Every structure is written in C-alpha cells, then in structure tokens.
Amino acid sequence: MRFISTQLLLLVVFVHSLHAQQSMSLKEAIDFGVKNSYSVRMSQADMEKSEKKVREVLAYGLPQVNANGQFQHFITLPTTVIPANAFNPFAPADELVGVKFGTDFNVTGSIQASQLLFDGSYLVGLQASRNLANFSRLAVERSKVEATAEIEKAYYTAVVADENVKTIENMVTVLEKLYNETKLIFDNGLTESQDVDQIQLTVMNLKNGLSRAKLMRDAAYMTLKMQMGMSVEQELKLSDTPQNIVSSVALEQFGKDTFDPTTNVDYQMMQTQVTLNELNMRNEKMKYYPSLNAFFTQQYQAFRNDFDFFENKPWYPATIWGVQMQVPIFSSGMRNAKVAQTRIEMEKSQINLQQVDQALRIQSYMAQTEFLTALDAYNYQKESLALAESIQSKTLLKYKQGLASSLELSQAQNQYLNQQTNYITSLFNLLSAKAQLDRINSKSAGAITK
C-alpha cells in the first residue's frame, strides 16, 4: 500500500508539472496573447458595449409602453373664484366668491403606448450607431495588431536572451575544462602560473556575465508573460529559437511588398471616423425637419373623500389616442451654428485621414528601410561571428600545442564573446525591425512563420 501511494504521489506531481509549464512557439504565444491580452479584452468589452448601444438606438423607434400611477391627498382643496351673481342674482356684477371643487383623495392609473412615426434624427442615429459598432470592431482588431507586435517583440527579446545565456554557458564549460587541464599541466611544472591565472580570470568574468544574462532573461520572460496576459507565476518555455524564426522568413523578399495604407487598421478607423462625422452633420440637418409620434392612453381615476380606494366604488375611465407633430420654426440661428460646427469637424477628420495616409506611407518606408539595414548588419555580423569562432578555435588549438600564450587565447576568447554579443544584438534588431514592419502592414507574425 505504501508503494502504491508513492506511485500515485509521483503521478500527481508529474501531471501537475505538465500542467504548470507550457511550451510555446511564437505563433502559439501570439494566439494565446490575442485571446488573453488585457488591452484586447478591454477593447472587446467596448465592442460589446457598442453593440448594445445599437440595440438601444434601434429600440427608440419601436413601440414603447409605460404605466403610470399617481396618488394625491389634498390637505387643503384648491379654491376657484366665480362671479357671485351665479348664485345670488342680486349680488354686484364685479363681486367674486371663492368655491372649492374636488375630493380629498384622488388616484390615477394609466398605461400609455407610443410609436415613433417619423424622425430624421432617429434614422441617421441608427446609421451612426452601426458605424460606431464597426469602429469598435476595428478598435478590437487594432488592439490585436498592437498586442501581436508587443508579444512578438517580447518573444524575440526572450529567445535572444535564452540564446545569450546558452552561448555564455557553453563558453564557461569550455574554459573551465581548459582551466582544469592547464592547472594540471602547471601542477606538473610544465607551464607558468600566469597561464592558469589568465584563464581563471576569464572564467570568472564569464560567470559574472552569465549571472547578468540570466537576470535579463528572467526579466524578458516576465515581460512576455505580461504582454500575453499570462500569470507571472506560470512556468513558460519557448520552443522557437532565433535561428528558427529567421529561417522561416524569406528575408531577402520580406519587406519589399508594395504598401497599401487602406489595408491598415489605423487608416480604416480614421475612415470610419470621417463617416461618423458626416452622419453627425446629417443628424443636425435633420433637426430642421418635423417629427411625428402616435400615442394611445388608457386611464382610470378615482375620487374619494375617504381613503377607501379598495372598496367597490366607481373608477372613471378615459381613453385617448392621438398624433403629435413637432415642427421646428425658429431657433435664432442655433441649429445653423450646430450644422456649421459639425461640417468643420467633418472637414477636420478628412484632413486627418489624409495625414494618416501620408504618415503610414512614411512609416512603411522607414520600417522597410530599417529592416533592410538590419538585414545587412545581421548578415555582416553572422559572417564576422564565423570568423571570430574560427580564430578562437585555431588559437585554442595552438595554445594546447604550446604555440600560443594564454594572453593570446584570452584575447581570442574576448574577441569571440564581443562578436557573439554583436551578432545577438544584430539578430534582435533584425527581428524587432520585422515586428515593426508587421505592425505597419497589420500582419500577424503567425502568418509568416512556420
């Protein structure tokens, strides 16, 4: 029984570890983030709210039914004056006498149905609410594009940080082995202590750099989790490497496509804003037209001198239906001023649309230029890294053969490490430029990665 309990415990721990850690490719991280990103979830809530607004505006033109009830207790009945000669023919003609009519308690209950027959503002408002809902949908798409770009950059930062840690760890392993071999040779009196000290110093510097690299990697992972909307306590493993990501993109052709600003979500949002301002101007113009409403009211009233409304005494009905028309005639120029203001706002939005068009074209050109520049730098640093690695390997071989000093080996190692740093920097710059170009083109990284 104890053996079985131990097996069950190990199984639970194993299953928990599988659940606790997630391994994600770039595409999987973006898909997860698009669903769970804080900004995307907020924009989706706004979209749902705008869709409810459409329903609210639509309901304004549909039948409305309301019930009303009123209770009145006249502590003092109101007084009405009438000519005194109505009761006394001998009274002077200009004499008035006060009389009171009514009962102490009155109750009125009614139900009213109304229907909008015509209102130009309602028709325009319905169009505007639908366009506003479309604007909110575009806002969701924009938040997804922004989230994709941020996750993409954060993922690149994390995988590059991983690459940096692995590189330094490999160098530490190689040099620690070399240090142990050199120390053994020194113990046998076949080399100088300076060689041992030089290699030991290099190893210590590398280990110090490794500690900093690990801290930067941890920070990069936390940033990625935040951008994805993932809990920072959740374990995360990245399945893609920088080399895999780079090899999955046709680098020489990427970024050379013709840019169409009308496909950019920012342009589409600005275009929708122009439409909304046009509808707002039409709405103000519609206020020059009359509006027409129909209504039907069924009413019951009870009048009592005592509070006995629940007894079997009469209630007096009244049934009313009618049509109400409101015709705007004169507003001292107020409506005209409002139309003029909305026209100016519409013209401003048209200017903004032109500005967005030009700005996006410039951003696209700059992003393409930056990407191609980063691509040239990456290719150069890649070749330089291969040369530095070759020099390091040859120097290490010469050192083992006694043909190179420990100082020359240290210089070769530092040169390789510096070149590795330059290569990783150029790799990160290339991937960041790619992410920016994706953002301008409103493309997700998942569409161009394997």
N, C-alpha and C positions, 0 to 999 in steps of 0.2 A: 504493500500500500504506500509506503514511504517513497519507493522508487517511482510508482505511478504519479504521485503528487509532484515529485521533482520534474518528471517529464511534462506534466501539464503546465507547471510554472514556466518552464523553458519555452514551451509552445506559446504561452500568453505573451511572454517577453518578446519572442521573435515576431509574432503578429503585430504587437504594439510598435516595434521598431520599424516594421514595414509601413505601418500607417503613419508613423511620426515623420519619416523622412520621405521627401518627394524629389524625384529626379526629373528635371525639365529641360527640354530643348528650348531654343529661342522662340520657336513658334508656339510651343506649349505654354511658355511663360507669358507670351503676349495674349494668347487665348484666355488664360486664367485671369490676367490683369484686366482685359477688356470687360470681363464679367464682374470682377470684384473691385476694381479701382474705385476709390472714394469719389473722384470727380465724375466718373461715368455714372455711378449710382445716383449722385445728386442731379445730374442732367436728366437722367431717366425719370426721376421723381418730378422734375419740372415739366417734362414732356407729358406725363400722365396728368398733371395739373392742367396743362393747356388743353388736353383732350376733353377734360371735364368742363373747361370753360366753353368749348364749342357746344357741348350739350346744354350748358346754361343759356347761352345766347339763342340756341335753337328753340328751347322751351319758352322763351319770351314771346314768340309768335304763335304758340299753341294755346289751346283753351286754358284759362285759369279759373279755378273755383275756390272761393273763400267763404267762410262762415263768420258771422259777427254776432256778438251778443252785448247788450247794454242794460244795466240796471241803474235807475235813478230814484233817489229819495229826496224829495223837495222838503227841506226843513221849513222853508218859507216859500209858499207858492208865489210865482211872479205876478205882478199886478199890471193890468192893462186899463188904460183910461178910455172912456167913451163919452159922447155928449150926454149930459144929464137929462135932456128932454126926451131921450129914447125911453126913459122910464117914467118921467114926470113931464107931461106936456106943458106945464106952467113954468118950468124951470127956464132961466135965461138961455138964450141960444149959445152963448160962449162958455157956459158952465160945463165943466168936465167932472166926471165921477170915476173913481177907481174901482175896478172889479177884479176878482181872481177866478181864473178858469183852471181846470185840471184836477188831478188827483195827487195824493202824497207820494204814491209809489207807481213807477212806470217800468215795464220790462219790454225790450225789443229784441227779437231774434230774427236774423235774416241770413240767406245764402245767396251769393251772387256769382254768376258765371260771366266771364268776359272773353272776347276774342278779338285779336288784332286783325283788322281787315286790310289796312294799308299803312305802311310807314317806311319811307325810303331809307331812313337810317338803319332800320332793322335789317333790310336786305343787304346793305353794304356792310353792316356789322357782322352779319353771318359770314360773308366772304372774308372779312378781316380776321375773324376768329379762326377760320380754317387755315388761313395763311400763317397766323400766329402759331397754330399747332404744327404746321410744316416747318416754321422757323425753329421750334423746339426740337423737332426731329433732326434738323440739321445741326442743332447745338449738341445733341447726343452724338451724332456722327463726328462732329469736331472734337468732342471730348474723347472719343475713342481714338481718333487720329493722334491727339496730343498724348493720351495715355500710352499708345503704341510707341510713339517716339521716345517718351521718357523711359519706358520699360526697355526699349531697345538699347538706349544709351547706358542705362544701369546694368543691363545684362552684359554689354560689351566691357564695361568697367570691371565687373566681377570676373569674367572669364580671363581678361587680361591680367587682373590681379592674381588669379589662380596660376596663370602661365608664369608670371614673375616669381611666385613662391616656388613652383616646381623647378624653375631654372636655377635659382639660388640653392635650393636643397640639393640638386644634382652636383653643383659645383662644390658645396660643402662636403658631400660624400667623397668626391674625387680627391679633394685636397686633404681631407682627414686621412684617407688611405695613404696619400703621398707623404703626409706628415709622419705617420707611423713608420713607413718604410725608411724615410730619411733619418728619423730618430734611431731606428735600429742600426742603420749604417754608421751614425755618429757614435753609438754605443760601442761599435766595433772599431772605432778610431779611424774610419775611412772618409770622414767628411768633417767640415768645421761646424761649430755651434751656431755660427751666423746663418747657415743654411736652414738649420732647424728653427731658429727664432724667426727668420723671414717668413717661412711657410706658416708657422704658428700665428704670426701677426695677421697674415692674410686670412686664415681660417677664422680668427676672432672677429675681424672686420666683416666677413661674410655672414657670420652668425648674428652679429648686431643688425646687419642689413636685412637678414631673414626675419628677425623679430618685428622690425618696422613693416616689412612686406606683409606679414601675417595680420598685423593690426589694420593695415589698409584694406586687405582682403575682407576682413570681418566687417569693416565699415561699408565696403561696397555691397556685401551681401545684405546688410540691414537696409541700405538704401533701395536695393532691388525689391526686397520684400515689401517695403512701404509703398513703392510705386505700383506693385502688383495688388495691393490690398490684402497681403498675407500677414498673419501674425508674426512678429519678430521672433517669437519663441519656436515657431515651426522650423524644423530642420529642412534644409534645401540643398540639393546637389544639382549642378549644371552638367548636362550631358553633352552640350556642344563645346567645341574649342574654337579659339580664334581662327586657326587654320581651316577647320571645317566650314566655318561661316564664310571666310574669304573664298575658299574653293567652290562654294555653292553659288557664287555670283559671277556672271560674265563681266569681270572688272573692266575689260577694255571697251565694252559696249555700254556698260551701265552708266547712266548719266548723260547719254548723248541723244536721248529721245527729244522730239520737239515738245515744248511745254505748251499746254493749253490752259490758261488761267480759269476758264469757265468750268473746268472739272474740279477745281479746288474748292473745298468746303467753305473757306472764308469768303470766296467770291460769291458762292451760292447764297450764303447767309446775307451778304450785303445786297444781293439782288432781291432777295425776299424782303429786306428792309425797305427797299425802294417801292416795292409793290404795296407794302403796308402803309407807307406814307401817301401813296396815290389813293388808296382806299380811304385813308383818313380825310384827305381833301374832298373826295366824293361824299363822304359822310356829312361834312359841314355844308356842302352844297345841297344835299338832300333836305337840310333843315329849312330850306325855302319852300318846300312842298308841304301840303296839308297832310295830316294823319287822321285815320278813321278807325274807330273802335265800336264794337257792338257789345251790349250787356243785357243781362236778364237777372232780375232780382225778385225773390220770393221772401216776403217779410210778414212777421206776426208780432202784434203788440197787445200788451195787457195793461189796463189802468185800474189801480186799486187804491182805496183809502186805508186798507189794512194789508199787512204782509201775508196774503193768502193766495199766492200765485199757484200753489199746488192743489188747490181745491177746484172743483168742477164749475168754473166760471168762464165766461167767454174770452177768447183771444180774437183779435180783429186782424184779418189777413189783408195784405196788399201785394199785388203782383205788378211788376213794372218791367218793361223791356224798352230798349231804345238804341239809338246810334249817336255817337258823339264824334264830332269833327272839330279838329283844331287847325285853324288857318293862320299861319304867321303873316303879319301885315307890316309892322314897322318895329325895328329894334334899334333905331338911332345909329345904324352902321355897325352894330356889334357883330352880326353874322358875316358881313362883308369882311370885317377885320380878321375874323377867325379863319375864313377861307383863304385870305391872303397869307396868314401865318402858316397854314398847312401847305400852301403852294411853295412857300420859301423852304420849309422843311423837306418837301419832296425834291426840290432843286438841289438842296444841300446833299441829300442822300445820293442823288445822281452823280454829283461831283465826287462824293466819297467812293462810289462804285468805280469811277474812272481812276481814282487814286489807288484803290485796291488792285485794280487791273495792272497798273504800271508797277506798283510795289511788288506784286507777285512775280512779274516778269524779271524784275531786277533781282529779287531773292532767288529765283530759279537760276538765273545766270551766275550769281555769286556762289550758290550751292554747287552748281556743276563745276565751276572753276576751282572751288575749294576741294571738291572731290578729286578732280584730275590732278591737282597739285599734290594732294595727299597720296594719290596712287603713285606718282613719280617718286615721291620721297620714300614710300614703302618699298618700291622695287629697288631703289638705291640702297636703303638700309638692309634689305634682305641679302643683297649681294655682298655688302660690307660685312655683315654678320658671318656669312660663309667664309670670307677671307680671314676674319678675326679668329674664327673657330679653327681654321686650318693652321694659322700661325700658332695658336695655343697648343694644338696637338703636336706640331713639329717641335716646339720649344720644350714641351713636356718630355717628348722622346729624347731630345738632346740632353735634357737635364738628367734623365735616368742613365744616359750613356756617358755622363760626365763632360759633355761638350758645351753645356750652358750653365750659367750660375743661377743661384736661387733668386737673385735680383732680376735677372732677365726673365725667369719664369714668372715672378710676381708681376712684372710689367706686362707680360703677355696675358696673364690672368685678368689684370685690371683693364687692359685694353678690350679683352673679350667681354668682360662684365659691362663696361661702358657701352660697347657696341650692342650688347643684348638689351640694355636699357633704351638705347636709341631705337632699336628695332621694335621693341614693345610699344614705345611712345608713338612711332610712326604707324604701327598697326592699330593702336587705339584711335589715332587721328583719322585714319582711313575709315574705320568703322563708324566713328562719330559723324564724319562727312557724309557717309552713306545714309545714316539715320536722318540727318538734316535734309538730304535730298528726297528721301522717302516722305518726310513731313511736308515738304513743299508740293510734291506730287500727290499727296494724300494717299499714299500707298502703305500697306502694312508690310512689315518685314516678312510675315508668313507667306506672302505672295511670291517672294523671290528667293526664299531659302528652301533647301531640300527638307 
